[in-house]
C-alpha cells in the first residue's frame, strides 16, 4: 500500500519534463498542454527570464524570515498592487482568501460573508464555507459560520447584502464552477450594493487573474474596483504563491501580529513572480485577448453544431465547453490524452481549457480539431 494519502483521482500519466507549451511523459510521449498545471504555468515550461532569476536567487539564499526586510518582495508588491492598494504574500489561493476573510471581519467589525453557488475559494475550513459546492462540505462540519450562499448572476442575490454584511466574495469568472462568466450589469450592481451598505467586495482572481483572460486582473473588463483582490496560481509560474491585495484604508486594519506566514514572500518565489509581472505587458495581454478571440471563434465554427456540445463559455484563454450529459467529460479527456492533448474538467460536465498563454494559434486549431474528434468518438461509444 502506498504511503501517500489517497486524495486525488489521477490519470496514468507521469510528466517528466516540459518545454514552451508542451509536456513530455516518462514514456517519451509529447502532449500539447491545455491545462497549465490548472492555470499555473501561464508562461509555459521554458521561460528563460524566470529560470535565470530563480537560479540566481538559489545561488544566494533560499529563505529568510519575515523578521527582516526583503527588497524583492517589496518590488513585487509594487508591480502587483494597483495604485492605492497594498499586498500581503502567502503560499496559495486558499491562504489568500483566508487572509481576505480575516481582514474583512477586522475592518468592518461585521460577521456575515455572502458567497455564491459554483464559486470556488479553497478547501480550508474558512474558504470551504464560502465555496458553493455542498457535496465537498460533507464530513467537515462545523465550517465557518455566518455565511450566506446566493445564486451567481441572479439579481435576487442583492437582497442577501445588507448593513450586517462584512464582505461579498466572488469570482468575476468562475473557474472550477464551470467557467461561468459574470454578467457585467449584475457584477456592477453587486459592487454598488456593497458600497451602499458598507460591505467590502472581495474578488477572487486566483484562476482568472495574471493575464489568463487577457487582462492583468479579469475584473478589469467589468469596470469593478474591489476592496480586496486575491491572486495565486499564475503569479509565480509554478512556484507556490498567493497574495491578498487590499485598498490602503482596508489594509491599514492589519497590524503587526494580526496575520502572518512563515514562507510567504519567499525569495525564490518572489524572484519568479517579479519576472512574471514584468512580462505581463500591454502588448502581451493584447496577444492573449487575440488568441482567446481566435480560440472562441474556432470552437464555435467546429464544435457548436455537434450533438455532444451544449454551449461554450469563457474569456481569453479560459474556456469551458459544456458537454451534453450523454458525453461524459472524463471520457473526452481520456480520448484527448490518447491524441496528445491534456485538458481539464470543471463542474457541470464541462471540458475546461487553460492553455499556457504563450501557445500559438496553429496549436489551438489542432486542439479544436482534436476536441471535435474526441467528442464525436465518445458520442458514438455512448450512443
N, C-alpha and C positions, 0 to 999 in steps of 0.2 A: 504494500500500500504506500502511496506517495506521502511524503511528509508535508506536501503543500495543501493548504485548505482548498476545498472544492467550492470556490466562489465564482467561477467563470465557466460558461459553456464555450469550448474552444473548437475552432476548425483545425484539422490535422495538417497545418502548415507552419513550419518554423522558419522565421525570417533570419537570414544570415547576414545580409548586407544590403545597402541601397545606394542609388545614385540619382541625381535630379529628381524625377517623379516616378522612378522605378524601384521595385523591391525584388530581391533575389532570395529564394529559399535555400535550405541546406541541401536540397537535391539538385540545385542549379537552375531551377525554373525561374524565369523572369516575369514579373507582373507589372502592369500599369496600375499604379496605386491611386484609387479614388477615395481614400479614407483619411490620409494624412495622420494616421495614428489617432483617429477620431478628432480631427480638426486641430491637430497639434503641430505637425511639421509642415507649416504653411509654406515655408521657403525651400522645402524639399530636403534631400538627404546628402547633398554635397555642396553646401553653401560655403564658399571659400572664406568669406569675411567672418562668418560665425566660427568656423573651425579655427581660424588663426587667432581670433580674440580669446576663445576658450583655452586654446593651447598655451597662449602667452600667460594667461592668468594661472593655469595649472603649474606653470614653471615658477610662479612667485609664491602664492599661498592659496590653499583651498578654502579655508574657512576662518573667520574671526567672529567674535560675538558682537551683538548689537550694543555692547557697552562702550564701543569705540566708533568714532566717525568713519564713514565709508564713502569716499568720493564717487565711486561707481554707482552706488545705489542712489545718491543724490542726483547724479546725471540722468539716470533712467527715470527718476521721478519727474524731472523737468521735461523730459521727452514724452512721457506718457500722459501726465496730468494736463488737462486744458487750463487756460488762464483762470485763476480763481479757485483752483482745486488743489488738494494735497493727496499724496499717495501713501498707503501702508502696504508693505510687501509681505507675502506669506508663501505657501507652498502648493496651493491648489485652489480650484474654483470653490469647493465646499468651504475651505477656510476663509476665502474672501467673502463669501456670503454670510458665514457665521459672524465675521467682523462687522459686516454691514448691519446685521440684525442687532448686534450689541450696541453699535453706535447709534442706531435709530432709537432704541429704547432709552439710552442715556441722554440723547439730545432733546427728545420730545417729552420724556418722563411719562410716556403712554405705553400701554401694554399690547394692543391688538395689531397684528400684521395681517394684511389682505394679500392673498396669493391666488393663483389661477390653475384650473384643471389643465392637465397636459404640460404644465410648466415643470421644468427640472432644475433643481438648485443644489443638489448634493445628497449625501447619504449619512451625514452626521445626525444626531438627534434633533438639532435645531433645523438644519436645512431639509431634512426628510419631512419635517412637519409642514414646510411650505412647498413641498414638491407634490404636484397634483396626480400622483399615482397611488391610489388606495391599496392596490394589490402588493406594493412593496413596503407598505406600512405594517402589514400583518406580522405579528410576533414581536414587535418592537415598542409597544406601548409601555409606559406613557411617553409620548413625544412632547415637544414644547407646546405649552398651552396657548390660548388666546390667539388662535389662527383662524381666520375666515377664508374659506375657499369660494371663489366665484368663477363664472364661465368666461373664458377668453373670448374677446371680440364681441361680447354681449353688452349692450347699453345698460342692462339691469345691474351689471356689476358695480356701477357708480353708486348704487344705493347702499353698498356694503362699506363705503368710505365715509367716515364722519369725524367729528371733533375728538373722538376717543381712539382714532387710528394712528398708530405710531408711524407706520410705513406701508406702502404698497410695493411689492416685489414682483417684477415681471421680466420677460424676455421680449424685446421688440420683434424678434423672430424666434419662435420656439424650435429648438433643435431636436432633442430626444423625443419630444412630444409629437413629432410628425412633420417637422419643417412647416409650421403654421405661421404665416406672415401676418403681423398685426395690422389691423385696419388703421390707416393714418388718422382719420377723424376720431376713431374710438380711442386711440392712444393719446391724442391731444386732449380729449375730454377727460380721460383719467388724470392727466397731468393738471388740468385746470381744477378738477375736484380736489386733488391733493393740495394745491395752492390755496384753495378756498377754505380748507379745513385744517391747515397747519400740519399736513401729513407729508412725510418725506417720500419721494419717489426713488426707489432703487431699481436700476436697470441692470440686469444680469447679461453681460456681454461675453460670458465665458466661451461660448461656442461661436457666436455670430460676430465677435469683435476681431481686432487685429487684422483687418483687411479682408476678412472672409467674404463680405458682401460687396467689396469694392470701396468701402469706407473704413477709416480707422476704427470707428465705432458704428455699429449698424443703426443705432438710434438717430444718427445724424440725418439720415434720409427722411426721417419722420418729424424733423424740427422739434425734437424733445431736448429739454435741458434738465437732466436728472440731478437730484441732490446727491446721490451716491451711485457710482458705477463699479461693477465688479468685472474683472478680467482674469484670464488664466490661459490654459491651453496653448494658443499660438504665440504667446508673448515671448517665450524663450526657445521656440522651435524644437522642443523635445526634452528640454531640461525642466524639472518640476518647479512650477512657479504659480503664484496667484497674486492679485493686487486688489485692494479696495481703494477707490479714488473718491474723495468727498469734497464738496464745496468747503471753502475756508471756514465759514461760520459754523458748519456742521462738524468739520474735523476738529475744531477747537474744543469740542466737548471731551475728546480723549486726552487725558493727562498721563504722564509717566506712571506706569503701574496698572493702568486700566486695561491694557491689552498688550500682547507680546508674542514672540515666536523665537525659537532657537535658530532655525535655518532660514527664515525669511530674509531676503536681501543678500543671500549668499553670493560671494564674489564671482564664482564661476558662472552661476545662473545669470547674474546681472550683466556679466560680460556678453553673454548670448543675447539677452534682452536688449541691450544697447544696440547691437548690430541689427536685430530685427526691426527696431523702431526707426533706425536710420534708413532702412531700405523701404519703409512704407511711405515712399514719396508720392506726391500727387500724380506723377506720371505712372508709377507702378499701380496705384489704386485705380487709375483710369483704365489700365490694361486689364485689370481684374473685372471691372464692370463690362468691358467689351467682350471678354471671354465668356462671362456669365450670360450676356445677351445672346452670344452665338450658341452657347450650350442650350439655353432655353428654346431658342428658335429651332435648333436642330432636333431637340427632343420632341417638340410639338409636330414637326414635319414627319418624323419617323415612327413615333410611338402613339400619338394621340388617338389614332383610329383603331389601335389594336384592342381586341376584346378583353385582354387581361389588364388594361390600364383604365383607371377611373379618373385620375386628374394628376396634374403636375404643378408643384408649387416651389417657391424659393426666390432668392435674390442672389446675384453674383454667383459665386461658386459654392453655394449652399442650397442644394436641390433635393426635393422629395418627390419620388414617383410613387403615387398612391395606387396600389395594385388591387384588382378585384379579389374578393375572398376566395375565389377558385384558383388563384395563382399565389401559392404560399411564398412569402418573400425569401425565406431561408433556402428554398429550392432554387430560386432565381440567383441568389448569392452563390450557391454551390456551382451552378451551371456556369456562371461568370468566372469563377475561380478556375474551372477547367479550361476556359478560354484565355486565361492570363489577365484577368481584371479583378481587383479587390474592391469590394463595396461594403456598405453597411446597411443595417436595418434601423427603423425608427418605429415608434408606436403607430398602430393602426395599419399593419401590413404594408409599411412604406419602405421602399428601397431608397436609401439615403446616399447622396454623393457629396463628398467633401474633399475633392482632389487638392493636392498642393497647388498653390496659387501660381506657380511657375509652369504649370502644364501648358502644352501648346494646343492649338486648335485641331491639328490633324489627329492628335491622340484623343481629344474629346469626340471627334467624329467617329473614330474607331470604337470608342467606348459606347456611343449611342448605337452603332450598328450591332455591337455585341449584346447590348441590353435588349434590343428588339428581337434578336435571335433567341436569347435566353427566355424571354417572356413567352414567345411562340412555342418554344420547346417545352416549357413547364405546362403551358395551356394544353398542349397535345397530350402530355402524360397524364394530367389530371382529368382531362376530358374522356 
